[in-house]
Amino acid sequence: MNTLSDIALRSIRRLAITVIVLGAILFLSAGSMRFWEAWFLLSLQAGFWTFFLIEFLRRDPQLLERRLKGKETEPEQKWFQRLWSGLTIVGLALVGLDFRFGWTRRTLGPIPVALVLTAQVFVVMGYWFIYWVMRTNAFAGSTIRVEAEQTVIDRGPYALVRHPMYLGLIVTMLAVPVALGSYVTVPLFVLLVPTLIFRLVHEERTLRQHLRGYAQYCVRTPYRLVPWIW
């Protein structure tokens, strides 16, 4: 097991690299540092992720260590990681190009500031939902695996749907293009939903096979992703 200081340093490095890479994609593609929507969103993300880091270093550093393990072992999930990362990078780059060339402004009109700010709120709401998931489930890692001491969690957000973290991710990712002032890139971000569903279905199969009590939990909580729908 890594020491607390090692987990903290690796987490800080991951946070810094992520913010720098996201900022580079957005501002380089936009060709301008006057992209206020990007500054606002990056500030919200950096603030939330810093809070998340401090909170879980204090409460549950082992969860952070699990989140730092980003390499999947199964081919299907490796493809998911590549596809998810690729769609996200391309989507953010196109948002920046939209800012530069004004595709949304010319075709559909500018997005009202109130709508941009509302979408920013939804981004944060998605992150807070993910935070609730991680507070509830200490085994909410970034890869699909079942650990020896892992048990079924059926309280909190897991009483609503079986994969609440994915629900939070979807809320966040669908709000991102509008939060960045782009209508025309929304369809690309929508493609992230079936990509995430592919991962969800594979994860369910793994949990049914290897996590004791998961099949019974599926009976008690029938909805996978969206309450009362699916």
Number of C-alpha atoms within 10 A of each C-alpha: 7 10 10 15 11 12 19 19 11 15 21 16 11 13 16 13 12 13 15 13 11 16 18 13 18 27 22 14 18 22 14 13 12 11 17 12 18 23 16 14 21 17 13 16 18 15 12 16 18 15 12 17 20 15 14 17 19 10 11 14 21 19 19 24 21 15 15 16 11 12 12 16 11 9 9 12 18 14 14 16 18 11 15 16 13 11 17 18 16 15 22 25 21 21 30 26 19 21 24 16 12 16 18 18 16 9 10 12 11 14 16 11 12 10 13 20 18 15 23 24 17 20 25 20 16 23 21 16 20 21 19 16 22 21 17 16 20 16 22 18 19 16 18 20 17 16 10 8 7 13 14 16 17 18 11 14 20 20 17 18 22 25 19 23 21 23 21 23 20 20 19 24 20 22 23 25 25 24 27 27 27 24 20 17 22 17 12 17 19 15 14 21 18 10 16 18 14 14 17 18 11 13 17 18 11 14 17 15 13 13 18 14 14 19 16 11 17 16 9 12 16 16 18 22 20 14 15 10 8 9
